[in-house]
Amino acid sequence: MRVVGIDPGLTRCGLAAVQGGPGLRPTLLGVTVVTTPATAPLADRLCALETALLAWLARHRPDEVAVEAVFSQHNTASVIATAQAAGVAVLVAGRQRLPVRTHTPTEVKAGVTGNGGADKQQVSRMVTTLLGLDAPPRPVDATDALALALAHLWQAPVQARKEAALARVRLASRARG
């Protein structure tokens, strides 16, 4: 399976592509950080992000897309900007008819390190080790996008089985009427 992970941000948006599957070591396909100038008009920044995401998806042709869920921070302006970038990411992937799933930072940390309370250094070390990299990815937005893609890669089969089981339960419930 090929997954694109998106760590949304309006100033810096991390993009990563990985490939892997059960029993396979994940492979890094690409990682980058898209930046937009804080002084540019909001519409221009969102359009630039859309263009970059479209190009990234066309280049890496993922099976699924993982976007970090927006969570409340103390800085309301930062949350709004992150939510706007996340909305563009979900919209772009949705228009490409790609399955999109959001993951909380805690889910990503737990998926990569086994500890939902892991710090940035622990996540960085695990991403570096899991992908067999010589050095940690930089900047942190790149590491976060890779961690997101890796966590999704490993969680997707479990989630698919869960959704299939729930669909069977709903179908059986309707049949019983």
C-alpha positions as a Python dict, from the first residue, in 0.01 Angstrom:
ca = {
    (1, 'M'): (0, 0, 0),
    (2, 'R'): (115, 350, -78),
    (3, 'V'): (24, 626, 169),
    (4, 'V'): (68, 1001, 158),
    (5, 'G'): (85, 1166, 498),
    (6, 'I'): (1, 1533, 532),
    (7, 'D'): (98, 1738, 837),
    (8, 'P'): (-118, 2041, 762),
    (9, 'G'): (-1, 2393, 812),
    (10, 'L'): (-46, 2717, 627),
    (11, 'T'): (310, 2840, 675),
    (12, 'R'): (469, 2492, 661),
    (13, 'C'): (287, 2180, 539),
    (14, 'G'): (472, 1849, 562),
    (15, 'L'): (415, 1595, 285),
    (16, 'A'): (543, 1238, 288),
    (17, 'A'): (492, 929, 78),
    (18, 'V'): (569, 578, 201),
    (19, 'Q'): (499, 230, 77),
    (20, 'G'): (469, -95, 266),
    (21, 'G'): (248, -372, 385),
    (22, 'P'): (220, -649, 641),
    (23, 'G'): (562, -802, 704),
    (24, 'L'): (738, -554, 476),
    (25, 'R'): (980, -282, 580),
    (26, 'P'): (829, 54, 485),
    (27, 'T'): (996, 240, 203),
    (28, 'L'): (1037, 616, 181),
    (29, 'L'): (913, 742, -155),
    (30, 'G'): (948, 1112, -86),
    (31, 'V'): (921, 1386, 171),
    (32, 'T'): (902, 1763, 146),
    (33, 'V'): (768, 2070, 320),
    (34, 'V'): (554, 2318, 131),
    (35, 'T'): (587, 2675, 255),
    (36, 'T'): (380, 2984, 195),
    (37, 'P'): (476, 3335, 303),
    (38, 'A'): (285, 3467, 602),
    (39, 'T'): (259, 3804, 427),
    (40, 'A'): (74, 3667, 124),
    (41, 'P'): (-306, 3691, 102),
    (42, 'L'): (-486, 3394, 254),
    (43, 'A'): (-650, 3292, -74),
    (44, 'D'): (-312, 3287, -250),
    (45, 'R'): (-162, 3071, 25),
    (46, 'L'): (-448, 2821, 13),
    (47, 'C'): (-427, 2805, -367),
    (48, 'A'): (-50, 2746, -350),
    (49, 'L'): (-109, 2465, -102),
    (50, 'E'): (-375, 2313, -329),
    (51, 'T'): (-139, 2323, -628),
    (52, 'A'): (143, 2160, -431),
    (53, 'L'): (-87, 1887, -296),
    (54, 'L'): (-224, 1808, -641),
    (55, 'A'): (130, 1774, -778),
    (56, 'W'): (238, 1556, -481),
    (57, 'L'): (-59, 1321, -522),
    (58, 'A'): (-5, 1298, -898),
    (59, 'R'): (362, 1220, -847),
    (60, 'H'): (319, 956, -575),
    (61, 'R'): (-21, 806, -668),
    (62, 'P'): (-119, 693, -319),
    (63, 'D'): (-379, 433, -234),
    (64, 'E'): (-480, 633, 74),
    (65, 'V'): (-415, 971, 233),
    (66, 'A'): (-361, 1040, 603),
    (67, 'V'): (-408, 1391, 739),
    (68, 'E'): (-325, 1496, 1093),
    (69, 'A'): (-641, 1591, 1279),
    (70, 'V'): (-656, 1949, 1396),
    (71, 'F'): (-646, 1977, 1772),
    (72, 'S'): (-701, 2271, 1999),
    (73, 'Q'): (-395, 2468, 2097),
    (74, 'H'): (-364, 2783, 2300),
    (75, 'N'): (-306, 2993, 1989),
    (76, 'T'): (-646, 3028, 1818),
    (77, 'A'): (-497, 3186, 1504),
    (78, 'S'): (-265, 2886, 1466),
    (79, 'V'): (-555, 2641, 1503),
    (80, 'I'): (-757, 2825, 1239),
    (81, 'A'): (-466, 2830, 993),
    (82, 'T'): (-399, 2460, 1052),
    (83, 'A'): (-768, 2379, 1005),
    (84, 'Q'): (-775, 2572, 677),
    (85, 'A'): (-472, 2379, 549),
    (86, 'A'): (-624, 2049, 665),
    (87, 'G'): (-946, 2135, 484),
    (88, 'V'): (-756, 2196, 160),
    (89, 'A'): (-573, 1863, 205),
    (90, 'V'): (-893, 1666, 262),
    (91, 'L'): (-1067, 1842, -28),
    (92, 'V'): (-781, 1780, -272),
    (93, 'A'): (-758, 1411, -179),
    (94, 'G'): (-1137, 1374, -187),
    (95, 'R'): (-1157, 1523, -535),
    (96, 'Q'): (-903, 1262, -644),
    (97, 'R'): (-1139, 997, -502),
    (98, 'L'): (-874, 884, -255),
    (99, 'P'): (-971, 744, 84),
    (100, 'V'): (-880, 1003, 348),
    (101, 'R'): (-843, 936, 717),
    (102, 'T'): (-749, 1176, 992),
    (103, 'H'): (-531, 1076, 1286),
    (104, 'T'): (-476, 1260, 1612),
    (105, 'P'): (-119, 1336, 1720),
    (106, 'T'): (-160, 1082, 2002),
    (107, 'E'): (-262, 810, 1755),
    (108, 'V'): (37, 890, 1536),
    (109, 'K'): (283, 880, 1827),
    (110, 'A'): (136, 552, 1951),
    (111, 'G'): (140, 407, 1599),
    (112, 'V'): (506, 485, 1544),
    (113, 'T'): (659, 453, 1891),
    (114, 'G'): (404, 249, 2084),
    (115, 'N'): (363, 542, 2323),
    (116, 'G'): (93, 804, 2266),
    (117, 'G'): (282, 1043, 2492),
    (118, 'A'): (614, 1016, 2305),
    (119, 'D'): (808, 1337, 2254),
    (120, 'K'): (927, 1476, 1920),
    (121, 'Q'): (1275, 1325, 1961),
    (122, 'Q'): (1136, 976, 2019),
    (123, 'V'): (914, 1004, 1712),
    (124, 'S'): (1206, 1133, 1505),
    (125, 'R'): (1432, 845, 1615),
    (126, 'M'): (1166, 586, 1533),
    (127, 'V'): (1090, 735, 1191),
    (128, 'T'): (1464, 739, 1116),
    (129, 'T'): (1504, 377, 1230),
    (130, 'L'): (1190, 241, 1065),
    (131, 'L'): (1280, 392, 729),
    (132, 'G'): (1651, 310, 758),
    (133, 'L'): (1753, 674, 716),
    (134, 'D'): (2104, 801, 784),
    (135, 'A'): (1975, 1111, 961),
    (136, 'P'): (1643, 1235, 1097),
    (137, 'P'): (1428, 1417, 842),
    (138, 'R'): (1429, 1795, 872),
    (139, 'P'): (1243, 2013, 943),
    (140, 'V'): (1007, 1868, 1204),
    (141, 'D'): (711, 1903, 964),
    (142, 'A'): (877, 1644, 737),
    (143, 'T'): (922, 1407, 1032),
    (144, 'D'): (560, 1459, 1138),
    (145, 'A'): (431, 1383, 786),
    (146, 'L'): (641, 1066, 773),
    (147, 'A'): (521, 955, 1117),
    (148, 'L'): (164, 1014, 1006),
    (149, 'A'): (209, 810, 688),
    (150, 'L'): (378, 525, 878),
    (151, 'A'): (112, 516, 1149),
    (152, 'H'): (-159, 506, 883),
    (153, 'L'): (22, 234, 692),
    (154, 'W'): (10, 9, 996),
    (155, 'Q'): (-336, 110, 1119),
    (156, 'A'): (-515, 88, 782),
    (157, 'P'): (-551, -294, 771),
    (158, 'V'): (-694, -299, 1125),
    (159, 'Q'): (-932, -15, 1042),
    (160, 'A'): (-1044, -191, 722),
    (161, 'R'): (-1125, -511, 916),
    (162, 'K'): (-1314, -307, 1176),
    (163, 'E'): (-1519, -128, 909),
    (164, 'A'): (-1596, -458, 733),
    (165, 'A'): (-1713, -611, 1061),
    (166, 'L'): (-1934, -310, 1135),
    (167, 'A'): (-2082, -330, 784),
    (168, 'R'): (-2165, -699, 842),
    (169, 'V'): (-2333, -613, 1174),
    (170, 'R'): (-2541, -339, 1010),
    (171, 'L'): (-2641, -571, 727),
    (172, 'A'): (-2740, -848, 971),
    (173, 'S'): (-2934, -597, 1180),
    (174, 'R'): (-3130, -480, 875),
    (175, 'A'): (-3201, -840, 773),
    (176, 'R'): (-3348, -913, 1117),
    (177, 'G'): (-3558, -601, 1072),
}
